[in-house]
């Protein structure tokens, strides 16, 4: 097996760490998508005038 194996306590700590850090990345992606759509809407309104 691997050189560095985690016991059940270590696995729990790793999973908690990843649960805390994953949502921040998704929030950034959602925020960027939101900003992008707003920009495209403004851009489309300007070109229609």
N, C-alpha and C positions, 0 to 999 in steps of 0.2 A: 504494500500500500504506500501511501505518501509519507514523506518524512515528517511533515507537520500535520498531525491530525488533532481535531478538536474534540473535546468531550462534550457531553450534552449541555453543560453550563456555557462553554465557549460558543457552541452553535447558537444558543439562545441570544447571547450578547451580540453576535455578528448579525443575526436576523433583526434584532431591535435596531442596531445601528443603520442597517440598510432601509428599514421601514421609515426611520426618521429622515433620511437623506433623499430618498426617491421622490417624494411629493414636491420638493423644492424644484427639482429639474423639470417636472411636468408643469408646474406653475409658470416657470419661465417660458416654456414653449407655448403655453396657452396665451400668455401675455403678449408674446411676440406675434402670434397669429392674430390676436385681437387688434393690435396696433397696425398690422399689415392690412387687415380688412378695412379699418377706418381710413387709412391712407388711400387705399384704392377707391373707396367711395368718394372721398374729397376730390381725388384726381379726376374721377369720372364726371362729377358735377362741374368741375372747372372746364372740362373739354366740351360739355354740352352747351355751355353759355356762348 
